[in-house]
Amino acid sequence: MTTIEQRCGDLVRPVLELMGAAVSAGFDASAAQPALRAVQRLRDILAEGTDGIASAAYLQWHATADDMLASVARELENGDVPAARAILSDPRLGLQQLSIACAGMPGW
């Protein structure tokens, strides 16, 4: 079982890496590879499931996060960095719910 505190702790680094690389990729196409690696790390963490996590905001985000990350990866692979960033910043499907769920925790 994982608590929301543990999950947010696991997610903070790959989220920061993804956001930084997604911004950098807009200026340097080689930054897409670090962004894709961060997406994969996030998807690996999501695959661990939600047992023990009671945060409604996190569970709402988790329910659609894998599909969202797959879309981000597809856009990065196609070289459409602005589209990838738009997905990440979408208030309903992007990282906003995760940020709400993890607000106030170390690194967030």
N, C-alpha and C positions, 0 to 999 in steps of 0.2 A: 504494500500500500504506500502511496505517495501523498504527501500533504501539498496544499497549494504553495506553501513556502518553499518546499523542496523543488516542486515543478518550476516555479518562477526562477529559482536559483539555477536550475538546469538550462532554462531557456534564455536567460539574460545575455550571455556571451554570444550565442549564435544569432540572436535577434540584432544585437549591436553590430556584429560582423556583416550581417545581411544588409542592414540599412546603410552602413558605411560603404560597402562594396557596390550597392545599387546606385548610390550617388556618384561614386568614383567611375563606375562603368559608363556614365553619361559623358565623361571626358576621356576615358581610356578604356577601350573595348576589352583589354586584357583583364580588367577588374570583374568581368562577368564570371570568370571561373571561380574566384573566391565567393562570389554571391551564390553560385550554384552549389558550392560545397556547404555553405551555411544553410541553404534550403534543405539539403539532404540531412544535415545534422538535426535541423528542426523536425523534419519528417520522422527521423529515427526516434526522437524523443516522444513525438505524438503517438508513435506505434506502441509505446509502453502502456498506453491506456489511461484511464481516469480513476481507477480504484483508489478510494481514500480522499479524492478531491471533492469538496463540497461547495466550492465557489460557483455560483450561478453564472457569473460573467465569464469565468474560465471555461466552464462546460459549454456555454453558448458558442464561444470562440472555437473550442476544440472540435465541435460538431462539423464545422465547415473548413477548418484550417488546412487539412491535408489537400482538399480540392483547390483551395486558394493558393497554397504553395506549389502545387502542380502547375497551375496557371502562370504563376510567377516564373517558374523554371522554364516553361514553354516560351514565354516572351523573351527571357534572357537568352535562351538557345537560338531564338530567331533574330536576336540583335535589337529587339524593340525595348530598350531600357526604359523609356518614358512609360510604356504600357505596364511594365513590371512595377515601377514605382507607383503608378496609379492604383494598381491592385493592392499593393501594400498599404496605401493610405486611404483606401475606401473605408468610410466610417462603419459600414455594416459588415464587410467581409475581410477587411485588412487586419492590421495589428491593433486597432483601437480597443477592442474588447479585451485583448490580452493585456494591454497597458492598464486598463481599468482594473482587471483582476489582480494584477501584480503591483499596483500603486502602493508606494510606501515601503516596499520590500527592498532589501539591499540591491543596489545596482539599477533599480527602476526609478 
